[in-house]
Amino acid sequence: MFKKEKKKINLVYDDDLKGMLKRLGILDDFVQGRKKCEFCKNIINVENLHSLFKKSEDIKFVCDSPECIKKLLVYLK
């Protein structure tokens, strides 16, 4: 049998998103459209945000396009 590796995933509810982004110091950039998808470079907003992840010391955003979600999964492996 295959041994499954456990990974920790943090979840943020929509109502808590602004507070989390503010704590991270990136709310203003997000609201003003200065955050882009790490993979396709489209501007991220509340409607198309899929995920955030940490890369080095930066917080990266991922849009909800299927291609970008697949790239995120590959990156996280």
C-alpha positions in Angstrom: 0.0 0.0 0.0 1.0 3.6 -0.5 1.8 5.6 2.5 0.0 9.0 2.3 2.0 12.0 3.3 0.0 14.4 5.5 0.2 18.1 4.8 -1.2 21.0 6.8 -3.6 23.3 5.0 -4.8 26.6 6.5 -8.3 27.7 5.7 -9.6 31.3 5.7 -13.3 32.1 5.4 -14.3 34.9 3.1 -15.4 37.0 6.0 -11.9 36.7 7.5 -9.9 37.4 4.3 -9.5 41.2 4.7 -8.4 40.8 8.3 -5.8 38.2 7.3 -4.5 40.3 4.4 -4.3 43.3 6.7 -2.3 41.3 9.3 0.1 40.3 6.5 0.5 43.9 5.4 -0.8 43.3 1.8 -4.5 44.4 2.0 -3.9 47.8 0.3 -2.1 46.2 -2.6 -4.8 43.5 -2.9 -7.6 46.1 -2.9 -5.9 48.3 -5.4 -5.3 45.5 -7.8 -1.6 45.3 -7.4 -1.5 41.5 -6.6 -1.2 39.1 -9.5 -1.4 35.4 -9.9 2.0 33.8 -9.5 1.5 31.6 -12.6 -0.5 33.5 -15.2 0.0 37.1 -13.9 -3.7 38.0 -14.0 -4.7 40.6 -11.5 -6.2 38.9 -8.4 -9.4 40.1 -6.8 -12.1 38.7 -4.5 -13.9 37.0 -7.4 -11.0 35.1 -8.8 -8.8 34.4 -5.7 -8.2 30.6 -5.2 -5.2 30.4 -2.9 -2.3 32.1 -1.2 1.0 30.4 -0.4 4.3 31.4 1.0 7.4 31.4 -1.3 10.6 32.3 0.5 9.3 35.2 2.6 6.7 36.4 0.1 3.0 35.7 0.0 2.0 34.6 -3.5 -1.5 34.5 -4.9 -3.2 32.0 -7.3 -6.2 32.7 -9.4 -9.1 30.2 -9.9 -8.2 29.1 -13.4 -7.8 25.3 -13.7 -4.4 25.7 -15.2 -3.0 27.8 -12.4 -4.6 25.5 -9.8 -2.8 22.6 -11.4 0.5 24.5 -11.4 0.0 25.2 -7.7 -0.5 21.5 -6.9 2.6 20.6 -8.8 4.6 23.4 -7.0 3.4 22.2 -3.6 4.5 18.6 -4.2 
